[in-house]
Amino acid sequence: MGRYTAAGLVVVLAVLGAFALSRAIDRSTPVGPSPLGLEDRQSNASSKPTLVVRPRGWAILRNQPFGIAIGNGRPGWGMDAAYPSKNPHYIAGYVHGGFKGCAWTAVSNVVRTRGPERKICSGFNPPIKSFASKLNCWCAGGTAVLLTAPAREYANFRNGVGGYDYLRTVPARRCVEWRWVSIDKTMVMVKDRAVPNELGSWIFVPRSSLPLELPRGYARSCNAKRLPT
């Protein structure tokens, strides 16, 4: 009888020990997602809040705060933010997805999640000549011009690759505002005011869909008089 009692005691002690160990693990290793604030407090120095483009639509990406549009971020694409940002309205970072590069975007275009910091983008401010062979003017916007042929509009572009992230095809005689011509002179960044920003309004069209001689000077309407540069 004593032999069975001792064996039972060993089993009981083993069960209690396993239970105590599991409780210790539960307390030290949270399981499942936790609120953002808690994750921020628990994160180490190498882990910083990052960003994700909001699901409401495309986000305009720029070369500097309030600067020239250089592409677009698709909803859900991650952005490794470059901290700290000295501008309260814009933030720089490395945009993933199809863009794969540094850019600035409005703070309202992104939401905070958790991820790495991308310090290489903290001083992002590329000279215009690094991405454009021609600029419409040193002004605050584009120059209105009529398309001479139907054009495929793209959210993004890369030299040697062409336009990608196709959006739509628009008819000839549509009024757009050209801003800059790509280095390889195959695509032009234009503003299409017939399209809301969240559907991609600063976009790329083929250079061949525009006149051989592009007008200069700031003008938002195809019927407007060109303003001096």
Backbone torsions as a table, in degrees:
resi	resn	phi	psi	omega
1	MET	NA	-42.5	178.9
2	GLY	-61.7	-32.9	-179.4
3	ARG	-64.0	-42.9	-179.9
4	TYR	-67.4	-36.6	179.8
5	THR	-63.6	-42.5	179.5
6	ALA	-64.3	-41.2	179.5
7	ALA	-63.7	-40.5	179.3
8	GLY	-64.6	-38.6	179.5
9	LEU	-63.6	-38.8	178.1
10	VAL	-62.4	-42.5	179.2
11	VAL	-62.2	-45.0	-179.4
12	VAL	-61.0	-45.4	179.9
13	LEU	-63.0	-38.0	179.0
14	ALA	-64.3	-42.6	178.9
15	VAL	-63.5	-45.3	179.9
16	LEU	-63.2	-38.7	179.0
17	GLY	-64.4	-42.6	179.1
18	ALA	-64.3	-39.6	179.3
19	PHE	-64.0	-43.3	179.8
20	ALA	-63.2	-39.9	179.1
21	LEU	-64.4	-42.0	180.0
22	SER	-65.0	-36.7	177.5
23	ARG	-65.1	-39.4	178.2
24	ALA	-63.6	-41.1	178.2
25	ILE	-65.4	-41.5	179.8
26	ASP	-59.8	-38.6	-177.3
27	ARG	-73.5	-29.9	-174.3
28	SER	-95.5	-18.4	-176.9
29	THR	-126.8	93.8	178.4
30	PRO	-59.5	141.0	-179.9
31	VAL	-109.9	132.6	178.8
32	GLY	85.7	174.8	-176.4
33	PRO	-70.2	151.5	175.3
34	SER	-125.0	161.7	-179.4
35	PRO	-57.8	153.3	-176.8
36	LEU	-56.1	-43.6	-178.7
37	GLY	-59.8	-41.3	178.9
38	LEU	-65.3	-42.6	178.4
39	GLU	-61.3	-38.7	179.9
40	ASP	-64.3	-40.1	-178.9
41	ARG	-69.8	-32.6	-176.8
42	GLN	-87.3	-13.2	-175.8
43	SER	-71.2	150.8	178.6
44	ASN	-89.7	-178.6	-173.2
45	ALA	-65.0	-24.3	-177.6
46	SER	-88.2	-3.4	-178.9
47	SER	-114.2	118.9	-177.6
48	LYS	-119.8	156.7	173.3
49	PRO	-60.1	136.9	175.2
50	THR	-116.5	-167.9	-171.1
51	LEU	-135.0	157.5	174.0
52	VAL	-136.1	134.9	179.4
53	VAL	-60.0	133.9	-177.7
54	ARG	-61.9	150.5	-177.0
55	PRO	-75.0	0.2	-175.1
56	ARG	-75.7	-17.4	179.9
57	GLY	157.9	-177.1	-179.6
58	TRP	-62.6	143.2	178.3
59	ALA	-110.2	129.8	179.0
60	ILE	-70.4	130.6	176.8
61	LEU	-106.0	137.2	-173.0
62	ARG	-127.8	165.2	179.9
63	ASN	-80.9	-16.3	177.3
64	GLN	-165.8	168.8	178.1
65	PRO	-56.3	130.0	-178.0
66	PHE	59.1	22.6	-174.1
67	GLY	-92.2	-154.7	-175.9
68	ILE	-84.3	136.7	177.7
69	ALA	-66.5	132.5	178.7
70	ILE	-122.1	-2.0	180.0
71	GLY	166.7	-165.9	-177.6
72	ASN	-142.4	146.9	176.4
73	GLY	-103.5	130.1	179.7
74	ARG	-81.4	144.2	177.2
75	PRO	-52.4	131.1	179.5
76	GLY	95.9	-15.0	177.6
77	TRP	-67.7	138.9	178.2
78	GLY	-78.8	156.9	177.2
79	MET	-141.7	112.5	177.1
80	ASP	-78.7	106.4	-171.8
81	ALA	-71.7	147.6	175.2
82	ALA	-100.5	109.2	-178.3
83	TYR	-103.3	151.6	-6.2
84	PRO	-86.9	157.2	174.7
85	SER	-100.0	125.5	-179.6
86	LYS	-84.6	-5.7	-179.9
87	ASN	-105.1	123.0	-177.1
88	PRO	-71.4	-15.1	-175.1
89	HIS	-102.9	-22.1	-176.7
90	TYR	-129.5	154.5	176.6
91	ILE	-138.9	142.0	179.3
92	ALA	-98.7	157.7	177.0
93	GLY	175.6	175.4	178.3
94	TYR	-92.4	117.2	-176.9
95	VAL	-91.6	125.4	179.1
96	HIS	-84.7	-151.9	-178.5
97	GLY	68.7	-141.9	-179.0
98	GLY	-77.5	-19.6	-174.8
99	PHE	-73.5	-54.1	176.4
100	LYS	53.2	64.6	178.6
101	GLY	-176.8	174.1	179.0
102	CYS	-79.7	149.7	178.1
103	ALA	-168.4	163.7	170.4
104	TRP	-104.9	147.3	172.2
105	THR	-147.1	158.7	179.5
106	ALA	-64.6	140.9	179.7
107	VAL	-56.3	-33.3	-178.7
108	SER	-68.6	-11.9	-178.9
109	ASN	-84.4	-8.9	-171.2
110	VAL	-130.2	160.2	173.7
111	VAL	-124.1	152.7	-178.4
112	ARG	-82.5	137.6	168.5
113	THR	-133.4	-143.1	-178.1
114	ARG	-129.0	135.2	179.5
115	GLY	175.3	-170.2	-175.0
116	PRO	-80.4	162.9	174.5
117	GLU	-94.3	143.8	-179.9
118	ARG	-119.6	84.1	-174.2
119	LYS	-65.1	-24.9	-177.0
120	ILE	-60.5	-22.3	-178.2
121	CYS	-94.2	-0.5	-173.2
122	SER	-65.4	-30.7	179.0
123	GLY	-105.9	26.3	-175.1
124	PHE	-64.2	118.5	177.2
125	ASN	-164.6	68.3	-173.6
126	PRO	-68.8	142.2	174.7
127	PRO	-64.9	147.8	-177.1
128	ILE	-57.2	-37.2	-177.9
129	LYS	-65.9	-12.5	178.9
130	SER	-78.4	-16.9	178.6
131	PHE	-131.5	-9.6	-177.4
132	ALA	-127.7	137.0	175.0
133	SER	-89.5	-19.5	-179.5
134	LYS	-154.1	139.7	177.3
135	LEU	-117.6	142.7	-177.7
136	ASN	-65.0	-41.5	178.3
137	CYS	-174.7	161.9	172.9
138	TRP	-84.8	77.1	-173.7
139	CYS	-144.5	-172.9	-171.6
140	ALA	-93.9	4.8	-177.5
141	GLY	-166.8	-165.1	-175.7
142	GLY	-90.7	176.2	178.0
143	THR	-113.5	121.8	-176.0
144	ALA	-66.5	138.6	-179.9
145	VAL	-157.2	149.6	178.8
146	LEU	-89.6	136.2	173.1
147	LEU	-64.6	138.5	179.6
148	THR	-95.0	-5.8	-179.8
149	ALA	-156.1	158.1	173.6
150	PRO	-54.6	144.0	-174.5
151	ALA	-134.0	137.9	170.5
152	ARG	-84.6	127.7	-179.7
153	GLU	-100.4	134.1	-178.4
154	TYR	-122.7	146.3	178.6
155	ALA	-75.1	-30.5	-175.3
156	ASN	-140.0	165.9	-176.9
157	PHE	-152.7	148.0	172.9
158	ARG	-140.2	134.2	178.2
159	ASN	-57.4	134.8	-179.4
160	GLY	83.9	-14.1	179.3
161	VAL	-110.6	-41.1	-177.4
162	GLY	99.3	-168.0	179.1
163	GLY	-75.7	145.8	175.4
164	TYR	-147.2	174.6	-168.6
165	ASP	59.5	62.1	-178.3
166	TYR	-58.7	137.1	-179.6
167	LEU	-109.6	-51.2	-174.0
168	ARG	-174.1	170.9	173.0
169	THR	-116.2	131.6	-177.9
170	VAL	-116.2	155.2	-174.8
171	PRO	-79.0	163.6	172.2
172	ALA	-63.2	157.6	-179.4
173	ARG	73.9	8.5	174.7
174	ARG	-76.9	138.1	-179.4
175	CYS	-87.4	122.2	175.8
176	VAL	-129.7	169.2	179.7
177	GLU	-119.0	109.7	-177.4
178	TRP	-80.4	143.3	-177.2
179	ARG	-117.1	-49.2	177.8
180	TRP	-153.4	155.1	179.4
181	VAL	-104.5	139.1	-177.2
182	SER	-64.5	161.8	179.8
183	ILE	-57.6	-41.9	-179.3
184	ASP	-83.6	1.5	173.9
185	LYS	62.4	27.1	179.0
186	THR	-101.7	-22.5	-176.1
187	MET	-135.0	157.0	-179.6
188	VAL	-131.3	132.7	172.8
189	MET	-79.7	124.5	-179.4
190	VAL	-133.0	159.9	172.1
191	LYS	-101.4	123.7	176.7
192	ASP	-107.7	99.4	-174.8
193	ARG	-75.8	-5.4	174.8
194	ALA	-77.7	-6.8	-175.4
195	VAL	-119.8	132.4	176.4
196	PRO	-67.3	154.6	-176.3
197	ASN	-54.5	-39.7	-175.4
198	GLU	-68.8	-14.3	176.3
199	LEU	-100.4	4.2	179.4
200	GLY	93.0	91.7	-178.2
201	SER	-106.2	-29.6	170.6
202	TRP	-93.6	107.3	-170.2
203	ILE	-140.3	174.0	179.9
204	PHE	-105.8	136.7	173.4
205	VAL	-127.8	156.1	178.0
206	PRO	-61.9	140.3	177.2
207	ARG	-59.2	-30.9	-177.9
208	SER	-68.5	-12.8	179.6
209	SER	-91.0	3.7	-179.6
210	LEU	-118.8	162.1	-179.9
211	PRO	-58.5	153.7	177.9
212	LEU	-60.2	-41.0	176.9
213	GLU	-103.6	113.8	-179.7
214	LEU	-85.1	134.7	178.6
215	PRO	-66.7	155.0	179.4
216	ARG	-117.0	161.2	178.7
217	GLY	96.5	149.4	-176.1
218	TYR	-74.3	125.1	176.0
219	ALA	-158.8	127.5	-177.1
220	ARG	-93.4	-12.2	-178.6
221	SER	-121.6	143.2	178.0
222	CYS	-70.4	-12.8	177.4
223	ASN	-102.2	-0.3	-175.7
224	ALA	-85.7	153.4	175.4
225	LYS	-74.6	136.1	179.1
226	ARG	-64.7	136.6	177.8
227	LEU	-91.1	150.2	-179.8
228	PRO	-63.1	145.1	179.8
229	THR	-86.9	NA	NA
